[in-house]
Amino acid sequence: MKAFLAATVVALPLLFASEAFAQKKLSDDHLDLGAMSCGDFLTDAETASEDDLGVLFMWLDGYLSGVSGDTVLKFSGIQSFAGRLIDYCAGRPKARLLDAARATGIQ
């Protein structure tokens, strides 16, 4: 039950996405992460709130779970994943964000 409540609280800021990520929206409530490059992500992340970044990394974890079939949410792995993804993207600004996420993955 605690995990469900924590996940719900973490997801609530998604309803109030920051202006940084709003630039990449398809409409008022959609963000096309498939079209986002690492460079775009890093630029937007500089001005995004911690809550918005947290939601994004939770979404990426879910995306990676769908790709791999892993159904375990590893809260402790998200912070190290975020660091690896940022490092990867810094060296490859033209890479697609989702490709970078798959390359760095949750461990």
GROMACS elastic network, one bead per residue, 0.5 to 0.9 nm:
[ bonds ]
;  ai    aj funct       b0    kb
    1     4     6  0.51623   500
    1     5     6  0.63517   500
    1     6     6  0.86809   500
    2     5     6  0.51310   500
    2     6     6  0.60994   500
    2     7     6  0.85750   500
    3     6     6  0.50600   500
    3     7     6  0.60990   500
    3     8     6  0.85307   500
    4     7     6  0.51669   500
    4     8     6  0.61394   500
    4     9     6  0.86634   500
    5     8     6  0.50259   500
    5     9     6  0.61485   500
    5    10     6  0.85689   500
    6     9     6  0.51711   500
    6    10     6  0.61488   500
    6    11     6  0.86147   500
    7    10     6  0.50965   500
    7    11     6  0.61327   500
    7    12     6  0.87697   500
    7    58     6  0.87889   500
    8    11     6  0.51439   500
    8    12     6  0.63205   500
    9    12     6  0.54151   500
    9    13     6  0.79178   500
   10    13     6  0.67646   500
   10    14     6  0.83291   500
   10    51     6  0.73605   500
   10    54     6  0.71493   500
   10    55     6  0.64142   500
   10    58     6  0.82879   500
   11    14     6  0.56401   500
   11    15     6  0.79518   500
   11    51     6  0.86510   500
   11    54     6  0.84061   500
   11    55     6  0.58161   500
   11    58     6  0.81214   500
   11    59     6  0.89937   500
   12    15     6  0.58775   500
   12    16     6  0.77893   500
   12    51     6  0.88674   500
   12    55     6  0.83411   500
   13    16     6  0.52183   500
   13    17     6  0.65758   500
   13    51     6  0.60293   500
   13    52     6  0.62921   500
   13    54     6  0.88478   500
   13    55     6  0.70665   500
   14    17     6  0.53191   500
   14    18     6  0.87193   500
   14    51     6  0.80918   500
   14    52     6  0.65075   500
   14    55     6  0.62309   500
   14    56     6  0.83097   500
   15    29     6  0.81023   500
   16    52     6  0.82327   500
   17    20     6  0.82483   500
   17    21     6  0.67388   500
   17    22     6  0.66360   500
   17    29     6  0.87266   500
   17    48     6  0.86601   500
   17    49     6  0.88214   500
   17    51     6  0.88315   500
   17    52     6  0.61793   500
   18    21     6  0.56778   500
   18    22     6  0.61198   500
   18    47     6  0.83296   500
   18    48     6  0.59386   500
   18    49     6  0.68327   500
   18    52     6  0.65809   500
   19    23     6  0.66320   500
   19    44     6  0.87414   500
   19    47     6  0.82847   500
   19    48     6  0.75101   500
   20    23     6  0.60101   500
   20    24     6  0.80754   500
   20    43     6  0.83249   500
   20    45     6  0.72788   500
   20    46     6  0.83457   500
   20    47     6  0.60388   500
   20    48     6  0.57187   500
   20    49     6  0.89476   500
   21    24     6  0.56345   500
   21    25     6  0.70301   500
   21    31     6  0.75177   500
   21    41     6  0.84013   500
   21    44     6  0.60197   500
   21    45     6  0.79989   500
   21    47     6  0.89219   500
   21    48     6  0.72055   500
   21    52     6  0.84716   500
   22    25     6  0.52157   500
   22    26     6  0.88112   500
   22    27     6  0.89331   500
   22    28     6  0.80846   500
   22    29     6  0.88790   500
   22    30     6  0.87262   500
   22    31     6  0.74681   500
   23    26     6  0.87312   500
   23    31     6  0.87630   500
   23    44     6  0.86569   500
   24    27     6  0.89296   500
   24    30     6  0.84992   500
   24    31     6  0.59058   500
   24    32     6  0.67282   500
   24    33     6  0.82832   500
   24    35     6  0.86939   500
   24    36     6  0.76677   500
   24    40     6  0.88342   500
   25    28     6  0.67259   500
   25    29     6  0.71120   500
   25    30     6  0.52252   500
   25    32     6  0.63388   500
   26    29     6  0.76072   500
   26    30     6  0.53272   500
   26    31     6  0.58576   500
   26    32     6  0.65172   500
   27    30     6  0.53903   500
   27    31     6  0.76612   500
   28    31     6  0.86762   500
   31    34     6  0.88064   500
   32    35     6  0.56341   500
   32    36     6  0.67503   500
   33    36     6  0.50130   500
   33    37     6  0.82962   500
   33    96     6  0.86480   500
   33    97     6  0.69726   500
   33    98     6  0.70510   500
   34    37     6  0.82625   500
   34    96     6  0.71621   500
   34    97     6  0.70573   500
   34    98     6  0.62008   500
   34    99     6  0.88746   500
   35    96     6  0.69940   500
   35    97     6  0.78884   500
   35    98     6  0.86694   500
   36    39     6  0.81555   500
   36    40     6  0.60984   500
   36    41     6  0.66076   500
   36    95     6  0.87531   500
   36    96     6  0.60278   500
   36    97     6  0.57400   500
   36    98     6  0.79986   500
   37    40     6  0.51252   500
   37    41     6  0.61978   500
   37    42     6  0.86617   500
   37    89     6  0.84788   500
   37    93     6  0.65777   500
   37    94     6  0.56586   500
   37    95     6  0.55415   500
   37    97     6  0.50550   500
   37    98     6  0.83387   500
   38    42     6  0.61279   500
   38    43     6  0.85463   500
   38    85     6  0.88733   500
   38    86     6  0.83018   500
   38    88     6  0.84044   500
   38    90     6  0.73827   500
   38    92     6  0.67689   500
   38    94     6  0.60181   500
   38    95     6  0.55458   500
   38    96     6  0.57959   500
   38    98     6  0.87033   500
   38   100     6  0.74362   500
   39    42     6  0.51841   500
   39    43     6  0.61358   500
   39    44     6  0.85381   500
   39    89     6  0.67708   500
   39    90     6  0.73325   500
   39    92     6  0.76297   500
   39    94     6  0.61416   500
   39    95     6  0.77892   500
   39    96     6  0.87335   500
   39    97     6  0.85222   500
   40    43     6  0.51625   500
   40    44     6  0.60548   500
   40    45     6  0.83885   500
   40    93     6  0.76736   500
   40    94     6  0.85993   500
   40    97     6  0.86137   500
   41    44     6  0.51930   500
   41    45     6  0.58733   500
   41    46     6  0.86947   500
   41    86     6  0.89134   500
   41    89     6  0.82470   500
   41    93     6  0.87074   500
   41    97     6  0.71415   500
   42    45     6  0.50125   500
   42    46     6  0.64196   500
   42    86     6  0.72653   500
   42    89     6  0.73483   500
   42    90     6  0.75083   500
   42    93     6  0.81820   500
   43    46     6  0.55610   500
   43    47     6  0.76163   500
   44    47     6  0.58219   500
   44    48     6  0.62334   500
   45    49     6  0.79231   500
   45    52     6  0.88236   500
   45    53     6  0.70337   500
   46    49     6  0.85844   500
   48    51     6  0.81244   500
   48    52     6  0.61959   500
   48    53     6  0.65580   500
   49    52     6  0.52105   500
   49    53     6  0.63109   500
   49    54     6  0.85206   500
   50    53     6  0.51126   500
   50    54     6  0.59662   500
   50    55     6  0.85921   500
   51    55     6  0.62195   500
   51    56     6  0.86063   500
   52    55     6  0.51414   500
   52    56     6  0.62001   500
   52    57     6  0.87020   500
   53    57     6  0.61549   500
   53    58     6  0.85103   500
   54    57     6  0.52116   500
   54    58     6  0.61355   500
   54    59     6  0.85682   500
   54    78     6  0.89166   500
   55    58     6  0.50218   500
   55    59     6  0.60995   500
   55    60     6  0.85685   500
   56    59     6  0.50144   500
   56    60     6  0.61517   500
   56    61     6  0.85952   500
   57    61     6  0.61007   500
   57    62     6  0.85916   500
   57    78     6  0.69478   500
   57    79     6  0.86991   500
   57    81     6  0.84406   500
   57    82     6  0.70235   500
   58    61     6  0.50201   500
   58    62     6  0.63200   500
   58    63     6  0.86463   500
   58    73     6  0.89736   500
   58    75     6  0.88682   500
   58    78     6  0.76389   500
   59    62     6  0.50413   500
   59    63     6  0.61407   500
   59    64     6  0.86205   500
   60    64     6  0.60861   500
   60    65     6  0.84398   500
   60    98     6  0.79415   500
   60   101     6  0.71056   500
   61    64     6  0.51109   500
   61    65     6  0.60983   500
   61    66     6  0.86541   500
   61    73     6  0.76352   500
   61    74     6  0.86095   500
   61    78     6  0.75580   500
   61    81     6  0.89940   500
   61   101     6  0.86707   500
   61   105     6  0.80446   500
   61   106     6  0.68222   500
   62    66     6  0.62498   500
   62    67     6  0.86918   500
   62    71     6  0.85957   500
   62    73     6  0.81065   500
   63    66     6  0.51310   500
   63    67     6  0.63580   500
   63    68     6  0.87360   500
   63    98     6  0.86304   500
   63   101     6  0.89796   500
   64    68     6  0.60384   500
   64    69     6  0.80536   500
   64    70     6  0.79320   500
   64    98     6  0.88815   500
   64   101     6  0.75296   500
   64   102     6  0.66382   500
   64   105     6  0.69877   500
   64   106     6  0.76155   500
   65    68     6  0.51693   500
   65    69     6  0.52822   500
   65    71     6  0.60204   500
   65    72     6  0.78560   500
   65    73     6  0.83940   500
   65   106     6  0.88369   500
   66    69     6  0.52693   500
   66    70     6  0.71050   500
   66    71     6  0.80721   500
   67    70     6  0.80917   500
   67   102     6  0.84366   500
   68    71     6  0.86741   500
   70    73     6  0.83482   500
   73    76     6  0.89652   500
   73    77     6  0.87269   500
   74    77     6  0.53600   500
   74    78     6  0.68048   500
   74   106     6  0.78488   500
   74   107     6  0.81704   500
   75    78     6  0.55569   500
   75    79     6  0.78949   500
   76    79     6  0.65872   500
   76    80     6  0.78005   500
   77    80     6  0.55128   500
   77    81     6  0.60719   500
   77    82     6  0.86343   500
   77   106     6  0.59694   500
   77   107     6  0.59525   500
   78    82     6  0.60515   500
   78    83     6  0.87107   500
   78   106     6  0.65657   500
   78   107     6  0.84062   500
   79    82     6  0.50635   500
   79    83     6  0.64488   500
   79    84     6  0.87905   500
   80    83     6  0.51152   500
   80    84     6  0.62522   500
   80    85     6  0.85740   500
   80   106     6  0.79653   500
   80   107     6  0.82859   500
   81    84     6  0.50937   500
   81    85     6  0.59977   500
   81    86     6  0.85146   500
   81   101     6  0.84040   500
   81   104     6  0.67785   500
   81   105     6  0.63493   500
   81   106     6  0.54468   500
   81   107     6  0.73250   500
   82    85     6  0.51176   500
   82    86     6  0.61084   500
   82    87     6  0.85793   500
   82   104     6  0.89247   500
   82   106     6  0.88344   500
   83    86     6  0.52047   500
   83    87     6  0.61691   500
   83    88     6  0.85340   500
   84    87     6  0.51437   500
   84    88     6  0.60220   500
   84    89     6  0.85150   500
   84   101     6  0.89287   500
   84   104     6  0.60737   500
   84   105     6  0.83590   500
   85    88     6  0.50402   500
   85    89     6  0.60108   500
   85    90     6  0.84640   500
   85    97     6  0.86790   500
   85   100     6  0.65163   500
   85   101     6  0.62557   500
   85   103     6  0.83786   500
   85   104     6  0.59002   500
   85   105     6  0.80531   500
   86    89     6  0.51344   500
   86    90     6  0.60266   500
   86    91     6  0.87885   500
   87    90     6  0.51531   500
   87    91     6  0.66482   500
   87    92     6  0.88405   500
   88    91     6  0.55047   500
   88    92     6  0.63375   500
   88    93     6  0.85806   500
   88   100     6  0.67821   500
   88   101     6  0.89171   500
   88   103     6  0.85239   500
   88   104     6  0.74780   500
   89    93     6  0.54197   500
   89    94     6  0.81904   500
   89    95     6  0.71684   500
   89    96     6  0.88358   500
   89    97     6  0.76815   500
   89   100     6  0.67902   500
   90    93     6  0.59031   500
   92    95     6  0.55099   500
   92    96     6  0.88992   500
   92   100     6  0.86311   500
   93    96     6  0.82157   500
   94    97     6  0.88284   500
   95    98     6  0.85611   500
   95    99     6  0.69505   500
   95   100     6  0.67196   500
   96    99     6  0.52781   500
   96   100     6  0.63027   500
   96   101     6  0.87264   500
   97   100     6  0.50301   500
   97   101     6  0.61560   500
   97   102     6  0.87167   500
   98   102     6  0.62327   500
   98   103     6  0.85668   500
   99   102     6  0.51537   500
   99   103     6  0.61747   500
   99   104     6  0.87202   500
  100   104     6  0.61815   500
  100   105     6  0.82547   500
  101   104     6  0.52921   500
  101   105     6  0.55395   500
  101   106     6  0.84224   500
  102   105     6  0.51345   500
  102   106     6  0.85868   500
  104   107     6  0.86281   500
